[in-house]
């Protein structure tokens, strides 16, 4: 019988916030337990820093500039949609055609419904009212903070995607699996770990990095308003407080992932299930003076965890550079499917034989008109048109940036303009 496939995307999850990758605080007890039986990729990078663009790259196995979808909605052009529609490969559809029962337990829209027998189109459990119209969300986030706060109080909505507790998604997943006889592909996208971390309550912390102190160091007026909104949405007033809220949201989500792991073990499904934990992008908490925004293409926003359990393959830690576009080809080769013509490369030669499969990754900024990074093991080059970030309104760096990641892992010294 073909192995089941479970793909868990934990939104905005950064390796630097997991003890598995060196964080001093344990937020990931269950993820570490799964990792002890899995392949852990230490240098995996998302193909984009924006959720829609990143997920499209995972499912298509193509870099954004190949599949055509580059900009996060609502900043997507018609030509991007047209080019994307001509792509020949889409992982959920391919698995569906192979006979898999395909299930998506995440809010889906646009082309993300394609290939799924079942997907959520209503909330599992009531969690408030939400605006899910991209244009309206974009307009609201550009309004002055006082208007934004007043609007939310009047209509009682927030300008973010619908929020589903990971607990409820796991409850639904367990019920679905109990009724399935043929092999299944289960896709879940947890947003508990996305700002403003709505599933957990803020703790009282008297942090030094208050919102007032942060705003003093911000140059762009639109970015100042954006930062005020993020603090308002998260009901916090200092960076330490919001960072603790992030940690708590990871702990909460980790517990739910552990529940699914234990269920699969109890049902004796684990040993015949491909199980993946990854993220769509990272986030910034002051790196390069960027707050709660993924723009910039620094490692804080594109370095993502990748944990892959493959039945019959022992635990291993991989330190070679990999990309999120490599996931689909890896799954298909493991299933002994014919090779597909995409940008991604199967990771199996790297896992089984230690063969290096790539020397660089390419990443696009979904919040800029034209911003691209090329990253190797030791170097990074970022090229930008110099325009401001669609999301927070800041410029994020210069038109040309070059970093020596061995000597400067925090990407603080731009070598491009070195005298």
Secondary structure, DSSP 8 states (H G I E B T S, - for coil): ---EEEEEEETT-BGGGSGGGT-SS---HHHHHHHTTSEEEEEEE-SBSSHHHHHHHHHHTS-HHHHS--S-TTS--HHHHHHHHT-S--HHHHHHHTT-EEEEEEE--GGGGTT-SEEE-S-SS---EE---HHHHHHHHHS-HHHHHHHHHHH-EESS-----HHHHHHHHHHHHHT--S-EEEEEEE-TTSTT-TTS-------SSBHHHHHHT---HHHHHHHHHHHHHHT-SBHHHHHHHHHHHHHHHHHHHHHHHHHHHHTT-GGGEEEEEE-S----BSGGG-BS--TT--HHHHBB-EEEE-TT---EEEEEEEETTHHHHHHHHHTT-----SS---SHHHHHH-----S-EEEE-TTSSSEEEEE-SSEEEEEE-----TTT----S-SEEEEETTT-TT----GGG--
